[in-house]
Amino acid sequence: MDIESHRHVRRLAAIALIAAALVAQPAHAGAQAEEALAPSVATVLSRAISDRPVPPDWESRPDARAWIQAMSARLAARMPDEAERRDLLRSVHYEAVRAGLDPQLVLGVIHHESGFKKYAVSVADARGYMQVMPFWTRLIGGTGHNLFHLRTNLRYGCVILRHYIDRERGDLYRALGRYNGSLGRAEYPAAVIAAMQRYASASSPVTLGATAALPAPR
């Protein structure tokens, strides 16, 4: 084998190693970092986690009905079961509004974090639709809380994201970086914003204006 052939073989080997390394990486690297919460903050977040079911008439609200109908059509291919799909969207809309978030933002996080897989588990042990780290149940909830339960997962995810937005004083890119455990990197925030745009429609414009203070539980 001549010198050029040896070089070609080495190049192919190097490419194969790089490809293998990329395959070995998780699709959405990073994890929310456990942090010491001030007692006052922990109290506010704990109250916000308090379980309140979606009101039976929530979908009758004009804004909820229009958004759920539009998003249901866009998610049909990913979630063929209509009852399951509408239950998810009804819960997303309620929990997002309750936390002062744009429902479109929450949908973008779910799209990128779990691909709408209820029982998704990351290599860092983040769980469910919004990939919530288990340590949050100890910090602000209850150790018996099931993060694979639809409403529980969305409640935690929305409250945590709201907390990060408040901590970053409305800077959504930094808040999303904290949520993903990749603060300072643009890839994750950009991917979530792109997912928001993907599902946007005339009845659900992307606003990015998710900066209201966390409301008291209703």
Buried (B, 14 or more C-beta within 10 A) or exposed (E): EEEEEEEEEEEEEEEEEEEEEEEEEEEBBBBBEEEEBEEEBEEBBBEBBEEBEBEEEBBEBEEBBBBBBBBBEBBEEEBEEEEEBBBBBBBBBBBBBBBBBBBBBBBBBBBBBBEBBBEBBBEBEBBBBBBBBBBBBEBBBEEEBEBBBBBBBBBBBBBBBBBBBBBBEBBBBBBBBBBBBBBEBEEBBEBBBEBBEEBBBEBBEBEEEBBEEBEEEE
